[in-house]
Amino acid sequence: MLVDNFATPYYAVIFSSVKTPNIEGYAEMAERMWQLAAEQEGFLGADSASDEKSITVSYWQSLEAIKQWRHNVKHAAAQKLGREQWYAQFRLRIAKVEKNYGMG
């Protein structure tokens, strides 16, 4: 199921990655980060898909909310683990969403 349709404009943080073979502890950390993000002011929701490559798109009310999430101490610790052991590659993009429509 996709997250709700949000009033525009808002921001999307697009995180694309390829994981290493060593993903021990990754699923647990990802779940903790979803819970923590949901508590962040300005967090709207997220969509995610994973296979060989993973992509997660989180939605935020403002660039300031994204900045606060980036600097969250627990999130920063998870980022460090990701760089050190879980991700072979990753790319992060931030985009302003000005139009949003769909069905279902």
Secondary structure, 3 states (H helix, E strand, C coil): CCCCCCCCCEEEEEEEEEECCCCCCHHHHHHHHHHHHHHCCCEEEEEEEECCEEEEEEEECCHHHHHHHHCCHHHHHHHHHHHHHHEEEEEEEEEEECCCCCCC
